[in-house]
């Protein structure tokens, strides 16, 4: 769960940063927020319930250096 909170806080900071950037540019996050929210939820559900991208633990019991 440690990685989950790392991703969650990163995404929250990205949303805040995009909100500030779009206010400076003049585009409100009002139109993009539903799309960003759906994408974030889908990505987090995929990361939680799907197969992890890089599993650093060696799940196979064989020695990969045994030739």
FENGIJO-V634575 format. One record per residue. N is the residue number from 1. RES is the residue in three letters. PHI is phi in degrees with one decimal (none if undefined). D_CENTER is the distance of its C-alpha to the mean C-alpha in Angstrom with 1 decimal. Layout:
BEGIN
n=N res=RES phi=PHI d_center=D_CENTER
n=N res=RES phi=PHI d_center=D_CENTER
END
This chain:
BEGIN
n=1 res=UNK phi=none d_center=12.9
n=2 res=UNK phi=-62.9 d_center=12.7
n=3 res=UNK phi=-67.1 d_center=9.4
n=4 res=UNK phi=-60.2 d_center=8.1
n=5 res=UNK phi=-69.1 d_center=9.7
n=6 res=UNK phi=-62.9 d_center=8.6
n=7 res=UNK phi=-65.9 d_center=4.8
n=8 res=UNK phi=-62.7 d_center=6.8
n=9 res=UNK phi=-67.0 d_center=9.3
n=10 res=UNK phi=-63.9 d_center=7.6
n=11 res=UNK phi=-67.1 d_center=6.5
n=12 res=UNK phi=-63.0 d_center=10.1
n=13 res=UNK phi=-65.5 d_center=11.6
n=14 res=UNK phi=-65.1 d_center=10.4
n=15 res=UNK phi=-63.8 d_center=12.0
n=16 res=UNK phi=-64.2 d_center=15.0
n=17 res=UNK phi=-63.8 d_center=15.4
n=18 res=UNK phi=-65.5 d_center=15.4
n=19 res=UNK phi=-61.9 d_center=17.8
n=20 res=UNK phi=-65.0 d_center=20.1
n=21 res=UNK phi=-62.7 d_center=20.0
n=22 res=UNK phi=-69.1 d_center=20.8
n=23 res=UNK phi=-68.5 d_center=23.5
n=24 res=UNK phi=-66.6 d_center=25.1
n=25 res=UNK phi=-72.2 d_center=25.1
n=26 res=UNK phi=114.0 d_center=26.3
n=27 res=UNK phi=-98.7 d_center=23.7
n=28 res=UNK phi=-85.3 d_center=22.5
n=29 res=UNK phi=-79.5 d_center=19.0
n=30 res=UNK phi=-59.0 d_center=21.1
n=31 res=UNK phi=-86.2 d_center=20.8
n=32 res=UNK phi=-90.0 d_center=17.2
n=33 res=UNK phi=-61.4 d_center=15.7
n=34 res=UNK phi=-61.0 d_center=16.2
n=35 res=UNK phi=-67.1 d_center=14.5
n=36 res=UNK phi=-65.7 d_center=11.4
n=37 res=UNK phi=-62.9 d_center=11.4
n=38 res=UNK phi=-65.0 d_center=12.1
n=39 res=UNK phi=-65.1 d_center=9.4
n=40 res=UNK phi=-65.5 d_center=6.7
n=41 res=UNK phi=-63.3 d_center=8.9
n=42 res=UNK phi=-64.3 d_center=9.4
n=43 res=UNK phi=-65.6 d_center=6.1
n=44 res=UNK phi=-66.0 d_center=5.9
n=45 res=UNK phi=-64.5 d_center=9.6
n=46 res=UNK phi=-64.5 d_center=9.5
n=47 res=UNK phi=-70.3 d_center=7.7
n=48 res=UNK phi=-76.6 d_center=10.2
n=49 res=UNK phi=-97.8 d_center=13.2
n=50 res=UNK phi=-86.9 d_center=12.9
n=51 res=UNK phi=-76.9 d_center=14.0
n=52 res=UNK phi=-67.1 d_center=11.9
n=53 res=UNK phi=-65.9 d_center=11.7
n=54 res=UNK phi=-124.3 d_center=13.8
n=55 res=UNK phi=-95.6 d_center=15.9
n=56 res=UNK phi=-77.4 d_center=17.9
n=57 res=UNK phi=-78.4 d_center=20.5
n=58 res=UNK phi=-84.4 d_center=23.4
n=59 res=UNK phi=-80.8 d_center=23.8
n=60 res=UNK phi=-80.8 d_center=26.9
n=61 res=UNK phi=-84.2 d_center=30.1
n=62 res=UNK phi=-84.0 d_center=31.7
n=63 res=UNK phi=-83.9 d_center=32.0
n=64 res=UNK phi=-73.0 d_center=30.4
n=65 res=UNK phi=-95.3 d_center=33.0
n=66 res=UNK phi=-83.7 d_center=35.9
n=67 res=UNK phi=-94.1 d_center=37.6
END
